Amino acid sequence: MKEPSKLLRAHLPCPDYGSSDALAEYEDNSYCYSCRKHTWKNTEENKKEEKSILESFMDILKDKFTYQQIGWRGISKETFKAYGCRFKIAEDGTPISVVMPYGVNASKERRISTKEFYSQGDMHDASLFGMDRFSAGESKAITVTEGELDALSVYQMLGSKYPAVSVRSSSSARRDCERARDYLNSFERIYLAFDNDEPGQKAVREVAQLFDVSKVYHVKFSKYKDANEYLVNGEEKEFTNIWWSSRPYLPKGLVADYQSIEDILRKEGNQAQASYPFSTLQEMTYGIRSKEIVLLLAPEKVGKTEVMRCIEHHLLKTTDSNIGIIHLEEEEKRSVQGLIGYELGVPCHLPDAGVSVEDQLAAYRALTKRDGRVHFYSHFGSDDPDNILDIIRYLVTVCHCQYVFLDHITMLVTGYENDDERKKLDYISTRLAMMTRELDFTLFMVSHVNDDGKTRGSRNISKVADLIVSLDRNIEGESFEERNKTRLTVRGNRYAGLSGPAGCLMFDPKTFKLSEYKLTEDKDYEPGF
């Protein structure tokens, strides 16, 4: 059979099976993933295809065959017989297909040579394969699998002592178990032994919700995908060990048993991957870690971009990681020259700096060490928030940036009304926090503050941050030192818990660089490098 053509629509209701979302429509056919029925559209090519399939099937029907019980795929003849399964056997002794009954009025037939399935009878009201073979509550435990062969395998590997039934597919698992809920609930324990893949584990989560959590047990496969593979590979003992050691199902994210606690304790912690260029901040935070958001808070014109730039330069000098830079308040040339200025100790962006393009390029190559290590997002001004989220995801997943700098989040919502601005900032900050955990990178982010010193537009910005550092500078101070001195204060420190004053930075307008000043005994500041 030819491969399906382009998908047009998915999750449609199936008129034959009654499913609400199992039908997919392609350019030349539709296919139900629950009842596994193809319906070809009325085209000349498809007429030929349908005719070929029909003729092939009719050829099989013309052949003489008998119904027998045999062993297959590690499953014994006795096990197939216990479930009422029969094999169609050709005259030459070759098995053609296996017929697996769903109660009295329906069955599913599997072609052995092609692994195709054909439904027979009324599958609409059918629910669990094997359900008619075991009385409700006749045993302490029942196992639910994702496939008929898996149910047969489980029953056999457990010594034919415990009932095992199967849903029709992972996509119909919840609906099948909903129909059979009273039956399944009559057992003290319900073991869910679905395939070890995403559809199978999704089905586990959906089915587990139907029952009291205290009676649902999760059979977790690791070596093989499903129960039948354990049987085929002679791993009956391994399977029974897994089954007997299965633990009560816990929703994803919850742990309670001793083994899980031990696994957590032995797991390598979120160790620092890099350091800060400021010694006091480094001591208070234990360094820069992945999966965290570092939030710099500052009023306007305090010099937050230069603090970000100092960290960017430090990471380029002390790590080998890629870096993504999104400075929405400056053009890309200024961002590039800012890094070069730190490398040369010269404000090369100024017209009287006297640094040639060739010298700047040479310094940039020396700083970055390889081509494509630093990625600048060249958009000046506000941008669509979802576009920035996509850019950050691209920087991390495609450009392999371990550190991303966003300066600043507040600018993303410029032009929105007050309530819309708050909702947008809540949405963006939440998505960014989720993304750092999902993609395993560090995000440095700037937010302006209002007159009360809180994040402008949304309180959620500070709630999602792992480290919050406030910047303060008296730009109207009488002395040169006061005007160029930036005080750091840690206002939130999720990892280390330390908060309070975090040192002081001094800006040198001759070099356009920041350096740390340390507090002396007479409460004055002096260079710390």
N, C-alpha and C positions, 0 to 999 in steps of 0.2 A: 504494500500500500504506500502511496506517495506521502510525503511529509505534509502536515497542515500548512496552509498558506498564511498570509498576514492576518494577525488577530485584529478584529474590528471592535468587538465589545466583549466584556467578561462579566461574570457574576450575574447572569441572567436566570430567570426561572425556567425550569425544565417542564414542558407540558406533559411529558410521559411519566416522569418520576415524581413530580410534585415538589422538587427541590426549589428553594427560593433563590439560590445563587450559584448553582453548580454548572450552568450551561455557558459555553463560550462560543461566540460566533466568529468564524473566519471568512475570508473572501469567497471561498467555494464550498464551505460546509459548516455545520455546527456540531458540537460535541459536548455531551454531558459527562462530567467527571464523576458523577455518582452512579448513574445507570450504565455509563460507558457506551452510549449509543451515538453513532455517527448518522447525521442526516445531510446528504449531499445536495447542493443546489442544482437546479435544473439547467445545466450547461452540457454541451456535447461532450466535452472532455470528462465531466463527472459522470455522465451517463455511461461512458465506456468504462470508467473506473468502477462504478457500482455494478455494472454487468460482469466485469471480471471477478469481483469479489463474490457475487452471487453464483457464478459458474463454478468458482473454486469450492464454495461451500456445498453446492449441489453434487460435485464430484465426490465429496466426502460422504454425502448421504447415499449415493449410489453404491459405495463400497459396502460390503457386508461387514458387520461388526457385532460384537457381543458385549454385554455389560459384565464386568468382573470386578473383584476386589483384589488389588495388588499393593505392594509396597512401593513408595516413591519419595524421593528427596528426604530419605532418612525416616520417613513416617511409615510405620508398619501397616500391613494389611488389616490387622485387628483394630488399629486406631481409626483407619478410614471407615471400617465397618461400623464402629461404635457411633460414628456421626452420620451414618447413612450415605456416605459418599460412594459413587460408582465410577469406574473407568470404562470409557469406550475403547475396545481393543479391536484392531483390524484383524483380518484373516491371517495375516502373517505374524501376528502376535505383537505388533507395534501399538503402544498406547496412543490414542488419538487425542483424547481430552479427559478431564476429570469433571464430574458433575457434583456440585456441593449444594445440598438442599438448604433452603431457608424456610423451615417449617414444612407444611404440606403442599402449599400452593405455589411455591416459587423456588427457583434455584439459580445458581450462577455456574456457567460452564467455562472452564479454562482450557483453551487449546494449548497443548503441550509444546508443539513445535514453534508457535509464534507468540506465546504468552498473552494472546488476546482473550478477552472475556466476553461472554454473551449471556445476557439475562433472559430467563424464561419464566413465564407465569407472571403473577402479580407481585412485583417487587415494591410497589408503592407502600404497602402496609407492612412489609418485612422490616425487621430491625436488626437482630443479632443472629449471626450464624452460630448454630449449636445450642441456642436457647431452648429449643424443644426437646433436647436430650437430657436436660437436668431440671429437676424440680426446684421451685423457689426455696431458698434457704436450706437445701438438703445437705450442705456442707458449711464449714466455718468460713471458707474463702472461695472467691471466684476470681478468675483472671480475665481481663478484657484485652484483646489484641487488635492490631490494625488490619490483619489479613487472615483469611481462613486457614492457610497452611501454618501460620504462626499459632493459631488456637489449637490446631491438631498437635503441633510440636510441643506446646506447653503441657497439654494434657498428658502426652506420652512421657515427657521428661520428668514430670512430677509423679510418675508411677501410676497414671490413670486413676488417681485418687481425688483430684480436685477439678471441679468444672472449669472449662475455659471456653470463652465465646469470642466472637469477633464482630467489629463494626464493618460496614461495607467499604469504607475508605476514610482517610483522615479528614477529608472535607465534610463528610456526613456524620462524623463521630458523635458530635454533640446531639444532633437530631436523633440518631439511632438510640443513644443512651437515654434521651428524654422519653422516648416511647417505652423503653424498658426500665424506667427508673424504679418502679415498685418492685420489679423482679430483682434487679441488682441490689436494691436497698435491703432485700430480705437476707442477705449474707452479712456476716459480721465484718468481714474485710473484703475490700474491692481492690485488686491489684491491677494497675494500669501498666501494660507492657507494650507500649507503642514503639514505632520505629525510632531509631536514634538519628533523626534528622529534624530540620526546623518544622515541616508540616506535622510530623508525628508528635513533637514536643508541644507544639501549639494545641494540638488535639488533647494532649494530656491536661493542659491548663484549662481548656474549655470544659472537658468532661468532669474534672475534679470539682468544679464549681457547683455541680449538681447535687453533691452529697456532703454529709457532715465530714469535716476535715479529719476527724479522729478515726474514720474507717477507711480512708483512701490511702493506699500504699503505692509508691512510685518505683517500678522496676526499671532501673537505669542500666542500659547497655553501654558498653565501652569498646569491647573487642570486635563485636559484630553489630550489624545494623538492626537485626530482628531475631526473634526466637528461632525461626527455622534455620538461619545461618549457623547458630550454635549447634543445632542438631546435625546438620549436614557435615559440619567440621569436627564432629565427635567430641564436642565440648558440653556434653550433658551435665557433667559434674560442675563445671564452671557456671552453667545457667542456674542449676538448683541452688548453688551458693549465693548467687545474685538474688534469686527469688526469695530465699529464706532470710537474707540479710536486708531486704528492702525495708525502708523506713517510711513512716507516715509522710504523706505528701505535704510539703509546705509551699505556699505561694512564692513565686520568684522574689528573691531579695530577703527572705526570712531564713534564719538559721537558729537551731535550738539544741541539736544533739552534740554530745561530746566530740565526736569525730569531726564535725564541721567546725567546732570551736578550735580544735587542735590544728586543723588545716589553715584556719585564719591566722593563728598565732605563728605558724611556721612559714606563712606566706611572706615574701620579702616586702617590707614596708615601702611607702612612697618616699624613697630616699632623694636627697637633693641632687640635682643634675648639674647645677651651676651655682656660682656665688654672685653676690651683689658687689658692685664696686665701692660700696660704702661700708666700712668695717662695723659701725654700730648697728646698722640695719641687718647686716649679715649675722651678727651675734644674737640679735633678737629673733631672727626668723629661721636660723639654721640653713639658710640658702634657698635657692629657687627650685621648686618641685613641679613635676608634670601634673596635669589634671587640675590645676589651680588657676584662679583668676586673681591677679594682683591689681588692685584698684588704687590709682593715684587721685586724690581729691585736691582741688585747688580753686581759688577764685580766678577770675580772668587776669591775664598778664603777669602771673607770678613766675612763670618759667617752667611749666610742667613739661613742655616739649623737649627742653634741654635736659631735664632729668631723664626722660625716656631715651633720649639720644645717647646719654652717657651709659645707660644700661645696655643699649643696643651695641655700642662700640665695645663694651666690656665683654659681652657674650661672643662677639666675633673674635676677640683676642684670646679668650680663655676656653672656648669650646669649638667643636667642629660642626655644629648644628646649622641647619638652614634657618633663615629668619624672614618673616613676612612683616612689612612695614606699611601701615595705613595711616598717614598723617593728613587728615582732612582739612587742616588749616594752612597747609603750605604746599606749594607745587613740588613735583618730584625732583626738580633740579636742586631745590633748597634742601630736601631730605638727603639727597646723595652728597651734596657738598658739606652738609652738616657732619656726616660720618667721616668724610675726608679731612675736615677741619680738626676733628679729634685725633686723627692719625698723624697729621702734620703739626698740630699745635698752632695753626694759623687759620683765621677766619676767611677761608678762601672764597666765600660767597660775596665778600665785600669787594668793590671795584678797585680799591687801592691795596689789596692783599698781595698782588704781584706774583701769583702762582699760575703757571701756564696750564692749559688743558692737559698737555702731555704729563706734567708732573702730578696733576690731580689724578689722572688715570693710573699712573704708576703706583701712587699711594693707595688707590682703591683696590688695585690688584694685590698689593702686598697685604692689605687688611683682610680681604675676603678669601684669599688663598686659592680659590677656584671659581670658574665661571658659573653663574646661575645660583650662587649661594644665598644672595639677598634678593628678595622679590618686593618691589615697590608697587603699590597700587596707585596708578597715576590719575586719580580723580580729585580735583580740587573742589571743596565745598560739600554741601549736603548731598546725600544720595539715597536711593530707595533702600530702606532697612533690609528687606529680604535680599536685595542684591548684595549688600555687604555680607550678610550671612553666607550666601553662596560663595562669595569671594574668599571668605575665611576658610570654608570647607575645602575649597579648591587649593588654597595655599597649603593646607595641612595634608590633604590626601594625595594630591597630584605633585605639588612642589616639595613635599616632605619637610615643611617648616615645623620645627619643634617649638619655636617661640614666635608669637604674633603680637604686634603692637598696634593698638587701636587708639588713635588720638583725634577726636574724642567722641564718646558715645552720644553726648548731648547734641552734637551737631547733626546726627542722623535724623532728628525729628524737627529740625528748624522749619518753621512754617506751619506746623500743626497747631490746632487750637489746644487749650489747656488740657481738657480731659482726653482728647485724642493723643496728645503728646505723652501723657502719663501711661495710657494703655499701650502705646507703641514701645515706650521704654521698658515697661513691665515685660512685654512680649520678647523684645530683643535680649534683654538681660537674662531672662529665663532660658531662652534658646542657647545663648552663649555658654551659660553654665552647664547645660546638658551636653553641649558639643565638646567642651574641654574634657569631660569624663568619657564620652563616647570615643573621641578620636585621640585621646591621650597626648595633649599638648598644653603649653602654658600660655595664657593670655594676659598681656599687660594692657590695662585699659584706663583711660583718663575720663573723669567726669567733673564738670563744673559744680560748684556748690552755691546754694542760695545764701542769703544774709544770716541764716541761722546755722550755717556750716553743714547743712545736709545736702545730699545729692539732689541736684536740680532736676525737677520734673518727675522723679520716681524714687521712692524709698527702696524699691526692690533692687536697685543697682547695688547698693551697699549690702543688702541681705544675701545676695548670691556670691559676693566676693569672699575669698579665703584670706586675703591679706589686704588691709586698708591702711594706706599711708597718706596722711594729710600734709600738704605743702603750704608753708606760710612765709611771706616776705613783705617787709615794709617798704614798698616802692617809693614812698614819700619821706623816708628817713633822712635825717639831716646829714649823717655821715655817709661816705662812700661805702664803708663796710656794711652799714645797716641796710642800705639800698640793695646790696648785692649778696646778702646773706639769706639763705633759705633754710628754715627750720623744718625738720621732719618729725612727725608724730605718728606713731602706730596707734590706730584707733580700733583695729580689729585684727586678730592674729589666731586663726583657727587651729593651726598646727602647734605652735609653741605656747600660745596663751599670753605671751608678754605684750604689754602695751605701755604707752607713754612716750616721752621724748626719745627720738632715735637719731640724734646727731644733728649736725648743721653743715650745710654745703656753701661754699663760696664760689661765686662766678667771677672769672677773670675776663674782662672784655677784650684784653689784648690777644688772648688765645681762643676765646669763646669756649672755654672748658670749665667744668665744675670739678672741684676737689673738696674733700671732707676736712672740716676743722674740728679739732677736739677741744673739749672744755678743760681749761686749766684750773689750778687751785684758786686763782683770783677771779674765777668766773668769766674770764675773757676767752677769746677764741684764737687759735693759731693753726697754721697749716699742719695737717696730720700725715702727709705723705713724706 
